Amino acid sequence: MDTQRMDPELRGGGPGPLLAAVERLERTTQLDALIGVVRRAVRAVPLGPARDVLHGRPLGHPAHPLLVQVPLGAWLSAAALDLWPGQQRAARILVGTGLAAAGPAAVTGWTDWAELPPEQARTGIVHAVANTTGVLLYAGSFLARTRGRVRAGKALGWAGLAAVGAGGALGGHLAYRQAAGANHAEAVTHLVGEGWHPVGRLSDFPVDRAVRAAVDGVDVVVVRESGGAVRVLAERCSHMAGPLSEGELTDGCVRCPWHGSLFRLSDGWNVGGPATAPQPAFDTRTTADGSVEARLRRVHDRRS
């Protein structure tokens, strides 16, 4: 078939109706006022160090996708058992298990959502509404099953599964299309070549100031410390690609100006969330003529 003459629709010339609807959701501003209120409420909860745990920093990736497996798995298993006679008690237990596990999953999800930019936040709040609807339907299903109304319990369970399925589809869009929760600095390790690369003259970098530069075509942030050491990290924050060269320097770290992630200058380690991945770090050296060179550190030195 001559692809040059093929009808654009047959070549997949545009998004389908479902994807088009989600893309419209990303662009709409009608939800922004509500998003602002909810975001402030979530951020105001005094979680302290537990906030980093909820983000998944100890895991090195968001905790929310891990925790949602339990309620989804339990509810899908309950739906399968509902198709077989004599499995009412087992199905009820699974529905209850899913309800118990939904709380921690929701808490981690809301914690991550509060640090997303507008496009992701719009998709995310509808994702949350769909999942909340599913939880309420499953709560009704559990109550109906407990009271012996098995048929109603099954019907509510199937409706709940449809709701969380829709929420899961939006969650997939968030993760894979909008890159929410992804490591936005991971590509640096594939873009910077082996060996030493010029960064600039030592005199180009004032003491104790973050300066944007480039290493092998990749943007970096350079900090010349008062003790003489020159620190180089990837410029774009691993959380949502914020510009670290515009961030605040504090106690040997740089704080992202967008969402407050804190990275240690010596090795790029993410000492404070919401970032769950460390920042690519570079070894540096200063040549006899005063030029600064940098080499990507392929394995992070995690010494404190």
Order of alpha helices (4+ residues) and beta strands (2+ residues): alpha-alpha-alpha-alpha-alpha-alpha-alpha-alpha-alpha-beta-beta-beta-beta-beta-beta-beta-beta-beta-beta
